[in-house]
């Protein structure tokens, strides 16, 4: 809903920027592994010494204004999950000055 309002904006070039936002986010920062600004959701993180895993539970942005608190079963089939894993690059420890060090 909000995205549609932005696309009808009178600001020149705003619609083009919004349409390319995911691409710009990913291209501008290689650390970002996933971008989908057209959905709402939550992320569950799992961290271990070997990897960091994130599961994104996503709901289409058009569904976001609808309350499912009293009817949670209506969400079945509307949520999608995307899992991303990143292997650990090293071992983190606290150095003598209290700063985190990665070895």
KOLDOZA-256802 format. One record per residue: residue in three letters; x, y, z of N, C-alpha, C, O, CB in turn. Coordinates in pm, whole numbers, plus 50000, padded with zeros to 5 digits. Last residue first. Glycine has a CB too. Example, Ala and Ser with C-alpha at 12.3 -4.5 7.8 and 13.67 -1.06 7.14 Angstrom:
2
ser512854977550708513674989450714512905000350787513415011450804514084994050572ala513194943150780512304955050780513204967050780514244966850846511314955350905
***
This chain:
103
unk540394865351450541634858951406541344847851308542264841251260542414853451526unk539194895551552538884883851472540174878151421540964885051357537914887151355unk538434911851855539474908451756539014895951683538494886651745540894906251825unk536894938452023536744925351962537814923551856538074932551776535324923651902unk538534954352300538004954752164537914940652107538734931952137538874963652073unk539844955952540538404954552542537744955052406536524956052397537824964952626unk542534955352516541934968552533540404967952532539754978252523542424977952425unk543134928452467543554934452594542934948252618542834952352734545054935652597unk540164914952297541594918152312541874925152443540964927652522542064926852197unk537964888852273538124902252327539624904452356540254896752428537254904152457unk537444871951959537804872152100537954886652144538044895652061539114864052127unk536334851251696536294864251762536664862751909536234853251974534904870751748unk537764834451431537354833251571537414847051634538444853751628538244823051648unk536404836251098537484835151195536914833951335535704832651352538434847051186unk534194835150942535454839050878536634837250971537774836850925535384853450830unk531564811450922532414820051005533734822750934534314813750873532664813651143unk529254812850647530254805850727531104815850806531334827050761531164796950638unk525904820350637527224825850613528204818550705528004818150827527264841350637unk522754813950487523804809950580525134816150538525444816950420523924794750587unk519324819550468520634823950423521644819950529521414822250648520664839450396unk516084811050363517184808250455518504812450392518774809250276517224793250494unk512854822150357514104822350282515234820950383515324828750477514264835650197unk509404814750333510634814550413511844814350321511854807350219510654802350509unk506234830950323507304823650255508554824550344508714834150419507584829350110unk502764830250396504134832850439505104824950353504824813550315504324829250588unk500444820150296500774833950262502194837750304502754847350252499784843450328unk500004794650386500134796450243500494810650200500804813050084498874792550177unk498374806250668498924794550599498904796750449497874800450392498124781850637unk496984827250776498314830150723498914818350647499854820050569499244834050837unk494714817850891494554824050758495904827550695495984830550576493694836650769unk495404810751145495364800151045495214805650903495544798750806494234790451076unk494984833751300496344830751251496374819651146497304819251065497224826751367unk492844853051371492684842251272494044838151216494244838951095491744846751157unk493544873051540492414864851581492174853051487491394844051519491154873251590unk495744883951397495874879851536494754870451580495014860751651495894892051626unk495904894551150495654880151156495724874951300495764862851323496664872551068unk495054923850984495354917751113494964902951111493844899351075494604925251228unk496534938850703495494929750751495924923550883497044918450893495184918750646unk498694952950600497684960350678496604951550740495834956350823497034970650591unk500184932150458500664938050584499594945650662499604944850785501804947350555unk499524923450210498874916750323499194923550456498524920950557499294902250329unk501164937250040499734939850030498964933650146497864938150177499194934449897unk503694926150092503364939250145501884942650138501394950250222504134949550071unk503744891850183503624901950079503134915150138502264915250225502664897249968unk505924881750432504524883150395504454894250291505044904950310503624886350520unk508494859050537508034870750464506554869950428506014859350399508854872550339unk511034851050738509624847550717508954860050661508864870250729508924842550851unk514284842450696513374853650676511974848050650511764841050551513844862850559unk516744830050889515544825750818514594837650816514154842350921514884813150885unk520214828250894519044836850909517904830850827518074827050712519344851450863unk523164817951056522064814750966520894823950998520614826951114521644799750980unk526544816751074525414824951110524324821851008524544823050887525784840351113unk528894791451191528114798851090527074807751156526764806551275527434789150993unk530554781751395530824777851257530084786351153530584788251042530444763451239unk529664789551639531054792851607531384789651461532394794451410532004785251699unk526384802551563527284792751624528704796851588528914806551515526974778051575unk523094815251558524534817851555525284806651624524884801951730524874831451621unk520254822751387520904811951459522404814251446522924815251335520474797651403unk517484845151375518914842651359519354830751443518894828951556519724855051397unk514684852351195515144844551309516604841151282516934835151180514264831551331unk512834880651098513984871951074514344865051205514304871151312515204879951018unk509684889350950510604888351063511744879351025511654871350931509884883151191unk508104912350719508344899650786509254900850905509544911750954508914889950690unk506944923350398507164925750540507424912250605507024901950552505924933050606unk508074932450068507454923350164507734928050306508664935850329507964908950144unk509494948449898508064947149872507354937849968506154935349953507844942449734unk512194947749933511464958350001509964957749978509224965950034511984971649957unk514404926449965513084925449903512194935349976511504931650071512504910749909unk517574913749967516804926149972515494923849898515494919849781517594938149911unk520424897650093519014896150055518324909750067518484916450169518294885550144unk522974903550167522764891250091521334889750040521074881449952523114879350176unk525244928950203523814925950204523584914050113523944914349996522964938250159unk527884932250142527574924950265526094921650275525714912450348528004933050386unk528074948749923528184934349899527914925950024527754913750014529564931149847unk526224975249854526834969249972526894954149954525884947349969526034972950100unk525174983249613525914992949692526594987249813527474993749870525005003649735unk523734961649515524914966149442525784975449526527014975349513524504973249313unk521624959749702522544948549683523834952949614524924948349651521874937549601unk520384985049674520864980349804521904969349789522954969549854519694975149888unk519724984849399520674994749452521234990449587522434991949611520005008349465unk517824964149393519054963149314520114972649366521284968949377518764966149166unk515834975249560516484962649595517814961049522518814957049582515574950849562unk515134999149411515714999649545516434986849584517544987449637514645002549645unk513885003549173515244998049167515894996949305517084993949314516125006549078unk511455014949238511445002849157512804995949155512884983749138511025006049015unk512345038249365511665027849442511685014549367511905004049427510225032049473unk513415052349142514255048749256513635037349336514325027749371514465060949346unk511105055748986512245048248933513155043649045513625032249044513035056848832unk509575071949157509075058849116510195050049063510225038049091507975060349010unk511165095349168510965087049287510475072949251510935063149310509975093649381unk511345112048947512315101248959512095092049079512785081949090513665106948967unk509875139849107510455134248984511485123349015512375125149098511115145448902unk507155136149312508595138349316509205131949192509075119949173509225132549447unk504555129549336504875139849236506365143149235506785152149163504075152549262unk503665094749366504225107349416504515116849301504695112849186505495104749497unk502865069749312502005080449261502525094249303501875104349277500565078549310unk504725054749447504775054449301503895065149238504125069149125504365040649251unk503865058749708505135064649666505205065249514505685075049457506345056549723unk501545043649704501445058049728502725065149683502665076049627501185060949877unk502645018249670501785023749566501655038849580501665046149481500405017249570unk503965015049913504745015649790503925021649677504455029349596505235001549751unk501835012950089502735024350099503535026049970503765037249924503675022750218unk500834988250000500005000050000500885012550000500685021649919499054999950121
***
